[in-house]
């Protein structure tokens, strides 16, 4: 899916500009500062386009990434929202990480009800 090239998580100026544009486009309809968990779907659609349905079959990865990014306290934004800048970059890094893990588990055939693998499955790899 090319997550490393699609998700602008670098510290360079081009990545920062892509993140700023992405955040502006994703939050354009809400009129509030930052993104809610529900708007993370919009971010992924903007980044991955038609590949979203292939990669995101569960909201677990989205929720985990959102919660990890929220751990960075920001007094200027409500506790249930993600701000721009560093916090948004952390969200994108976390999304990439969790989506890559989810893809690995999918490829190994470990994604199913319960999202758990047995010790035998783990040792067989």
N, C-alpha and C positions, 0 to 999 in steps of 0.2 A: 504493500500500500504506500510505501515511500513516506512514512510518517516523519522521518528526520528532515526531509526536504519540504514537506507540506506545512509543518508546524514551525512557525517562526520563533524559536526559543533561544536564539543566539544573543550574544551581548553586543553585536555589531550594530551600526547605525541602520543598515537596511532591514535587519530583523526588528529593530525597535520601531521603525516606521511602519512595517507591515503589521506589527502588533497594535499600534495606535489606530491604524485604519480598520483593522479587524474589530477592535473593541468599539470603535465609533459605529461601524455598520451593524454589529450585533446588538448594541444597546440603543439604536436609533428610535425604536418604537416605544421604549419604556419611559422615556423622559426622566429617568432617575440616574443617579451616579452608580456606576458599577453594574455588575451582572448578577442575576439570581441564578439558582441552580437550574431552573427551567430554561433559562436563556443559553445555557452551555450547549444545548442541542443546536441552537442557531450557529454558534461558533463552529461546531463540528461540521455542520452542513456547508458553511462558508469555506472551511479548510479542505474537506474531503469530498465534497460534492456527492456524486452517486455512490461512492464507496462507503458512505456512512452505514447503510443498511447491511453491508457485508461484514463490517467490523464491529459495529455496536449492536449486538443482539441482546444486550442487557444493560441496564442503567447502573449496574454495580461499579463499573470502572469510572463512570462520570461522577457518581456520588463520592467515591474515594478520592478522586482528584480534587473535587470541589472542597471537600472537608480538609484535605491537606493544605490547600492554598489558603483557606480561611484561618489556619493556625497562626498566620502572620497578622498580628493585631493592627488595625487601622482605625484610628479614632474618627476619621472623616466619613466613614461609610458604615451603614447599618451592618450589624453582625451577620445578617443572612445574605449579604451581597459580596461580590468580589470587585475590588477597585482596579484601576489601571496600574500602570507602572510595574513595579517588582511583583506585586501580588498577581497580576494578570500573567506575567511571565512564568511565575511559579505554577499557576493553574495549567498553562500550556505544557510545561515540563512534566507535570504530574499526569496530565491527559495522555501525553505521549508514552510515558512509562507504563501506566495501567493498560492502555490499549495494546502496547507491544506484548505485555505479559498475557493479556487475554488472547491475542492472536497466537502466541506460542501454545497456550493451553488448548485452543481450538485445533491447531495443527496436530497436536498430540492426541486429540480425541478425548481430552479430559473435561471438556465443557459439556455438562449435562445437568439434570436436576440435582440440586444440592451443591453444585460447584465444588465438589470435594474429590480428591483422588485417594486411592487406597495406598498403603505402604508397598504393596506388590507392584502397583502401577508406577510408583515413584522409583522403586529399585530397578524396574525393568528398563528404564531409560538411560 
